[in-house]
């Protein structure tokens, strides 16, 4: 027991917190609608079945999130090493990101 709480209860709470965190991060990936896009007016659609979001513009960088096919998100105009910057420390392969109609990418 930890602080009078049974070990089993702590494990269940930790699992629920982890699932909640994954859910929140997934919702963050699917940004709300709007035609403006990111700071540069760039909005993209994911064309891959599942697209990894990485901490840096490198295929070996840590995976910090994922997008499902057809997800839309704001992005930035910046592209490095074939990766488009989605947000601070979030990069995805530009090959699988298609600008939405009217986006300034």
N, C-alpha and C positions, 0 to 999 in steps of 0.2 A: 504494500500500500504506500502511496505517496500522498502526503498531506491528508490522510484519511480517505483517499479515493482508491477504490480497488483497481488493480492493474488492468483488468479487462475493460473497465469503463474508460480508462485513459487511452487504451488502444483504440476503442471505438470512436472516441472523440477525435483522436489524431487522424484516423482514416476519414471521418466525415469532413474534417477541416481540409485535408488534402484533396478530396473530391470537390469540395466547394471552391478551393483555389483553382483547380483545373477548369472548373466551369466558368469562373470569373475570367480567367485568362482566355478561354475560348471565345467568350462574348466580346472581350476586348479586341480580338482579331477581326470580328465581324462588325466593323464600324457602322454607325448609323448612316442613313441615306443623305442625299444632298448632292447638288451638281458642282459645288465648289471644289471638292477634293481637299488635299492637304495644303500646306502653306504655298506651294507652287501651283495649286489647282489640279494636282495629279490624283486620279482615282483609278484603281485597277481591279480587274477580275482575275481570279486564280483559274488557270486552265489545267493544272495537274490534278490527279486524283487526291493526293495529299502533298502539300508543299511545306517543307521545313523552313522555319524562320530561324536565322542564326544570329549570334551575337556580333559577328563581324562579317565583312564581305569576303568570305573564304569558305570553301566546301568543307574544310576540316574544323571550322569554328563550332563552338558549343551550340546545340539546338535549344532555343529559348521559347519556341512556340510552334504551332502548326496551323495551316489553313486547309480547309476542305475545298474541293472543286466548286467553282461558281461563287465562292465567297468574294465579297467586295470589300475593299479597304482603301483608305487614304494612303497615299505614298508621297515620296519626295522625288524631285526630278533627278537627284544625284544617283548615278550608277557607277560602281567600281567593280572591276574584275568580274563583270557579268552579273552582279548582284545589285538590286535596287534597294535603296534605303527606305524602309517603311516608317521607322521612328528611331529615336536614339537607341543605339545598340540593338537594332532589329533590322535584319537584312534578309531578302529572299531572292532566289534566282530570277533574274529579269526575263529569262526564257519562258517562264511559266506565268508571267504577269502580263495581261493584255489591258491596255488603257481602255476605259469605258468611252463611249461616244461623247465627244465634246471635251474630254479631259485634256489638260495641258501637260502632257508628259514628254 
